[in-house]
Amino acid sequence: MLLRETYSTDICSMHIHVVAATKFEIQPAASFFESESFQINHANISFGISGIGLMSATYFLATQIQKQKPDIVIQAGIAGCFENDKNNTLVAIKQDVPADVGVFENNTFKNIFDLKLADQYEWPFTNGVLVNPHEKLLALTGMAQVNAISINEISTDKTKIGWYQQKYSPFVESMEGAALHFVCLNEKIPFLQLRCVSNQIGERDKSKWTIKESINTLNNGLIETIKKISTHDETYFRI
C-alpha cells in the first residue's frame, strides 16, 4: 500500500503526521491505521517517507509542514546503539544533534561550536544540542528518554565512536533524527522521535542485527503512543 500523505479536513480533529526514513520501518502502523480509516479518537493520522539522511529528512519535513502543518509530528525508526545487548529496546529521544559537522584536527573532532562558527545557544540549539521541550509528549510514551546523535556516515571507526560517546553521551544514532528536532523546533510544532535498537554501533555482522523484531516493537509502540495522544485535544501538548 502507499503511505497516506493527506488527512481529513475536519477542523475539530488533531492532525498527527508520522514520518520515517524508509517505508518498511512504519508500514505495520500505516496498515493498522488504514484499517481505522486513518482516524482514532480526536486524531487524524497521516504517514510520509522522508528518504535517508539529514538533507532528505530536512527537505521533506519542511515542505510537508508548509503544505499541511500538523499538530504533532512523530518520527519513528530503527537505530544503532552505543551500548551492548540493547537490541529491541524502544526509546524516546530527549535530545539530538548533527554530530559529524565539523573537522578532525590534532587527533580530535571539533564541531561548529568548538570552532566558534556558531553560538551553541543560538535557537534552536541549547548548549549545542537540539532538545525536545515537549515534556507531556515524552512522558506520555512511558519510554526511557535518551540522548541521540545524527550522522551522515554510519559509525564504524572506533576513534569516532569514542569521540561521540565522550562528547554527547548518546544512547543511539540515526541519520535523520536531528532534522526532525531542527525543523519542528523552528516551526514550533510538538514532536516525538521514537527509536528501536536493531544493532550495536560498529557491529557489521548483520546476523547479530534484529531488524525484523525491532520493527515489530517499534510499530507496536508507535501505535500505542498515537492512541494515547489521540485521547487529548491538540492544545494539551502546546507550550
C-alpha positions in Angstrom: 0.0 0.0 0.0 1.0 3.6 -0.5 1.5 5.6 2.7 -1.1 8.2 3.3 0.1 11.8 3.0 -3.3 13.6 3.3 -5.8 13.7 6.1 -9.3 14.7 6.9 -10.2 18.4 6.8 -12.3 18.1 9.9 -11.3 21.2 11.8 -12.2 19.6 15.1 -9.6 16.9 14.8 -5.9 16.8 15.7 -3.5 16.0 12.8 -0.6 13.7 13.7 1.9 13.2 11.0 4.2 10.2 11.2 7.4 10.1 9.2 10.2 7.6 8.7 13.3 7.4 6.5 12.0 4.2 4.8 8.6 2.7 4.2 9.3 -0.6 5.8 10.1 1.0 9.2 6.5 2.2 9.7 4.4 0.0 7.3 2.8 -2.0 10.1 1.5 1.1 11.8 0.3 2.6 8.5 -1.6 -0.6 7.7 -3.2 -0.6 11.2 -4.4 3.0 10.9 -5.6 2.3 7.3 -7.9 -0.2 8.8 -9.2 2.6 11.1 -9.6 5.0 8.1 -6.6 6.9 9.4 -8.7 8.3 12.3 -8.8 7.4 16.0 -10.5 9.3 18.8 -9.7 13.0 18.3 -6.9 12.4 15.7 -6.4 12.1 12.0 -3.1 10.3 11.1 -1.0 10.7 8.0 2.2 9.0 7.0 5.2 10.0 4.9 8.6 8.8 3.9 11.4 11.3 4.1 14.2 9.3 2.5 17.6 8.6 4.1 19.9 11.2 5.6 19.7 14.7 7.1 19.3 16.6 3.9 16.4 14.5 2.6 14.7 14.5 6.0 15.0 18.3 6.5 13.7 19.0 3.0 10.8 16.6 3.3 9.7 17.8 6.7 10.0 21.5 5.8 7.9 21.0 2.6 5.3 18.8 4.2 4.8 21.3 7.0 4.3 24.1 4.5 1.6 22.1 2.7 -0.3 20.9 5.7 1.0 22.0 9.1 0.3 19.1 11.5 -0.4 19.5 15.2 2.2 16.8 16.1 5.0 15.2 14.2 6.3 11.7 15.1 9.5 10.4 13.6 9.9 6.6 14.0 12.7 4.3 13.0 15.3 1.7 13.9 18.7 2.8 15.2 22.2 1.6 16.2 23.0 1.6 19.9 26.2 2.6 21.7 25.6 0.1 24.5 25.8 -3.7 24.4 22.9 -6.1 24.4 20.2 -3.5 23.9 18.6 -4.9 20.7 14.8 -4.4 20.6 14.9 -1.6 23.2 12.4 1.1 22.3 13.2 4.7 23.5 12.1 8.3 23.1 14.7 10.8 22.1 15.2 13.7 24.5 17.9 15.5 22.6 19.7 15.0 19.2 22.5 16.8 17.3 24.1 16.6 13.9 27.3 15.1 15.4 29.6 14.9 12.4 29.5 18.5 11.3 33.0 19.9 11.9 36.6 18.9 11.4 39.1 16.4 12.7 42.1 18.4 14.0 45.1 17.4 16.2 43.6 13.9 16.7 40.3 15.2 17.9 37.0 16.3 16.4 35.8 19.8 16.7 32.2 20.7 16.0 31.0 24.1 14.7 30.5 25.4 18.2 34.1 24.3 19.2 35.3 26.2 16.1 33.4 29.3 17.1 31.5 29.2 13.8 28.2 29.2 15.6 26.7 30.1 19.0 25.8 27.0 21.0 22.8 28.8 22.5 21.5 30.3 19.3 18.0 29.0 18.6 17.1 26.2 18.1 20.2 24.9 19.9 20.6 24.6 23.7 24.2 24.1 24.8 25.0 22.9 21.3 22.2 20.2 21.1 18.6 20.1 19.9 16.4 19.4 23.0 12.8 18.3 22.8 11.0 20.6 25.2 7.6 18.8 25.0 7.6 17.0 28.3 4.0 15.9 28.2 4.6 14.1 24.9 7.8 12.5 26.1 6.2 11.4 29.4 3.1 10.0 27.6 5.2 7.4 25.8 6.3 5.7 29.0 9.6 5.1 27.4 13.1 5.8 28.6 14.2 9.3 27.4 17.7 9.2 26.0 20.3 11.2 24.0 20.9 10.6 20.3 23.2 11.8 17.6 22.6 12.0 13.9 25.3 11.3 11.4 25.7 11.1 7.6 28.1 8.2 7.8 27.2 5.1 9.8 29.7 4.9 12.6 32.3 2.1 12.3 35.5 3.8 13.3 36.4 3.2 17.0 38.0 6.6 17.3 34.9 8.4 16.1 32.7 6.3 18.2 34.7 7.1 21.3 34.6 10.8 20.5 30.8 10.8 20.0 30.4 9.0 23.3 32.6 11.4 25.2 31.1 14.5 23.6 27.4 13.7 23.6 26.8 10.6 25.8 24.4 9.2 23.1 22.4 6.0 23.5 21.6 5.7 19.8 22.5 7.1 16.4 20.4 7.7 13.3 20.7 9.5 10.0 17.6 11.7 10.3 16.7 12.5 13.9 18.3 15.9 14.2 16.4 17.1 11.2 13.1 16.4 13.0 14.3 18.4 16.0 15.7 21.2 14.0 12.6 21.7 11.8 10.0 21.2 14.5 11.7 23.5 17.0 11.9 26.2 14.3 8.3 25.7 13.3 7.1 25.4 16.9 5.4 22.1 16.3 5.2 19.5 19.1 7.2 16.4 18.1 8.4 13.0 19.2 11.3 10.9 17.9 10.9 7.1 18.7 13.8 4.7 18.0 14.1 1.0 18.4 17.6 -0.6 18.7 18.3 -3.0 15.9 22.1 -3.4 16.3 25.1 -2.2 18.2 27.2 0.6 16.8 30.2 -0.6 14.9 28.9 -4.2 14.6 28.8 -5.1 10.9 27.9 -8.7 11.3 24.2 -8.4 10.3 23.4 -11.9 11.6 23.5 -10.2 15.0 21.1 -7.5 14.0 17.4 -7.8 14.9 15.7 -5.6 12.2 12.5 -7.6 11.9 12.0 -7.8 15.7 12.9 -4.2 16.2 10.4 -3.0 13.6 7.7 -5.0 15.2 8.5 -3.5 18.6 8.8 0.0 17.1 5.4 -0.2 15.4 3.6 -1.7 18.4 5.0 1.2 20.5 4.1 3.8 17.8 0.5 2.6 17.6 0.1 2.7 21.3 1.7 6.1 21.5 -0.7 7.5 18.9 -3.7 6.0 20.7 -2.6 7.8 23.9 -2.0 11.1 22.1 -5.4 10.9 20.4 -7.3 10.9 23.7 -6.2 14.5 24.2 -7.1 17.7 22.5 -4.2 19.2 20.4 -4.0 22.2 22.8 -2.9 19.9 25.6 0.6 19.5 24.1 1.3 23.1 23.2 3.9 25.0 25.2 
